[in-house]
């Protein structure tokens, strides 16, 4: 009996390594579609580089013909993939993983992805979500799932053998403005096609986590210098985090921490990446900046503000004409140009703000910096600190939580960015390459917010009278 047992143990020890080698001897390639380079794509690429994932971006520079993606559309993605993936159509050793790009972050490497994919024992695995989109009438055609599992196919992420993936995307012709998710859904619901390509859904979010309708399913966790999402409903740790649907603000918030951007042990790691160093630059080599200051209502302690804020180019003036005139007469000569808009010009706030940005464009400026009169900046390195961070849109965080001139409050200045050229309600922001994501820099003290509620012009000491 002992001899038989010995032979059995030897058999197991020799077969397991060969099995693992067969499964692991696969190459993984991430592919995505992006027709323009923006902050969403840069965030996605940062996450793939973080985990040394080979990634190819298709479609850059093309005109997007797949609709605005707020409704049905996306067929253009399939047609781009059909053209670009033809080079891999005969590869039996290649695993392709497609994901969207602008609203996706990856949180682990190839070995973890392939290990999870192997466990599905499938040729192709699609991500799943809790909504049947875009054709709700197909909901009853899906098989039932267990509690907390997601039932419906989502085209924002899938993984599979290159040969099978290419056959799926080439199965039928699709127009650029057709819906890509409907295309894949019909293939999955066709029993013969589902069996042909052994297609399965990631119902438990083992690999793909679609956040629309599932924000309560996840929590942010840390392990050493690694940050990740944990699905509290299924007990899984998904790798591809997709901010699909209308939950982009919540996804952007989570993405500030994912892909080890911020960890409890190391703080903001991403803040130290891709920065600009101005040290050692000659003054004539400094970037061109247009600065806009907007005083839209009676503001206490404005004199302190313009004394501290020694970088002013454009004004929208409604009040405090005397203080601003004195300031311009004293230091206006320090700037290359100074333009003012006063209440006498009968130009509204929106038009004035748009005009300031247009002036920036005309002057071929590299940066535009906007500050309202309620913001008192005391850090004379503010501009250098913001430029150093090298973000598309960046705001220094200022609050009313400090005691200044007898004012105590806990309010926060939250910039709200809308489409360029439309009315804005920005408190403080910096534009580098025009509007993408707003980032907030809170690692330094920059200043504070003045409480101008109840302030009135026509008084000798507006700062005092406005707060009695």
Secondary structure, DSSP 8 states (H G I E B T S, - for coil): -HHHHHHHHHHHHHHHHHHHHHHH--EEEEEEE-SS--HHHHHHHHHHHHTT--EEEE-TTS---S--SSSS-BHHHHHHHHHHGGGGTT-SSEEEEEE-STTEEE-S-HHHHHHHHHHHT-SEEEEEESS--S-GGGGGGS----TT---EEEEEEEEEEHHHHHHHHTSS---TTSBHHHHHHHHHHSHHHHHHTTEEEETT-SSEEE-TT-GGGEEEEEETTEEEEEETTTTB--SEEE--TT-HHHHHHHHTTTTTTEETTTEESGGGSS----TT--GGGS--EEEEEEE-S--TTHHHHHHH-----EEEESS-HHHHHHHHHHHGGGSS--EEE-GGG---HHHHHHHHHHHHHHTT-SEEEEEETTEEE--TTHHHHHHHH--SEEEE--BS-S-BTTB----B-------TTS----SEEEESSSSS-EEEE-SS--EEE---TT--TT-TTHHHHTT-
